[in-house]
């Protein structure tokens, strides 16, 4: 595996490596998506990250979505919705 490949850690088997999306040169003026995994403090972590990225890097707007339960994958519809609305996204790892 090369550094530009990631492995999908979900329970479903995947026959192919998933390449990360291209990274923007800057976050200035971008819409940031935050995906809360519903674990303890995940929302606090994301709120802090969102505020820091707005302040330090000029993120224009933050969109937050929440998974139904930490042990379940986010539904494809939620991921698709977030992908349509945002330029970059961060998933919480509270716990």
C-alpha positions in Angstrom: 0.0 0.0 0.0 1.2 3.5 -0.8 0.7 6.6 1.3 -2.0 7.9 -1.1 -4.2 4.8 -0.6 -6.5 4.2 2.4 -8.3 1.1 3.5 -12.0 1.2 4.3 -12.2 0.1 8.0 -15.9 -0.7 7.8 -17.3 -4.2 8.1 -18.0 -4.6 4.4 -15.3 -6.2 2.4 -13.7 -4.2 -0.4 -11.8 -5.6 -3.2 -10.2 -2.3 -4.1 -8.2 0.4 -2.4 -10.0 3.7 -2.0 -8.0 6.8 -3.0 -8.5 9.9 -1.0 -10.1 12.9 -2.7 -7.8 15.6 -4.0 -6.9 18.1 -1.3 -7.5 21.8 -1.8 -4.6 24.2 -1.8 -6.3 26.3 0.8 -9.4 26.1 3.1 -10.1 29.9 2.7 -13.7 30.3 1.5 -14.4 26.6 1.6 -17.4 24.8 3.1 -16.3 22.4 5.8 -18.4 19.2 6.5 -18.2 17.6 10.0 -19.5 14.1 10.5 -20.3 13.3 14.1 -19.9 9.6 14.9 -22.1 10.0 18.1 -19.4 8.8 20.4 -18.8 10.7 23.7 -17.2 14.1 23.1 -17.3 13.7 19.3 -19.5 16.7 18.9 -17.2 18.8 21.2 -14.1 17.7 19.2 -15.8 18.6 15.9 -17.1 22.0 17.2 -13.5 22.8 18.3 -12.0 21.8 14.9 -14.7 23.8 13.0 -14.0 26.9 15.0 -10.2 26.6 14.7 -10.4 26.1 10.9 -12.7 29.1 10.5 -10.4 31.2 12.6 -7.1 30.1 11.4 -7.8 29.1 7.8 -10.8 31.1 6.7 -13.3 28.4 6.3 -16.5 30.1 5.1 -19.2 27.8 6.5 -19.5 24.7 8.5 -22.1 21.9 7.9 -22.5 19.3 10.6 -24.2 16.0 10.2 -24.6 13.1 12.7 -24.6 9.4 12.2 -27.4 7.4 13.7 -25.1 5.3 16.0 -21.4 5.0 16.3 -21.5 1.2 15.6 -23.3 1.7 12.3 -21.9 3.1 9.0 -23.2 6.4 7.9 -25.8 5.7 5.2 -24.8 6.3 1.6 -27.5 8.9 1.4 -25.9 10.9 4.3 -22.4 10.6 2.7 -23.8 11.7 -0.7 -25.6 14.7 0.9 -22.5 15.8 2.6 -20.4 15.4 -0.5 -22.8 17.6 -2.5 -22.8 20.3 0.2 -19.2 20.6 1.2 -15.7 21.1 -0.2 -13.9 19.2 2.6 -15.0 16.9 5.4 -13.8 15.7 8.8 -15.2 12.6 10.6 -15.2 12.6 14.4 -13.4 10.0 16.5 -14.8 10.7 19.9 -14.8 8.0 22.4 
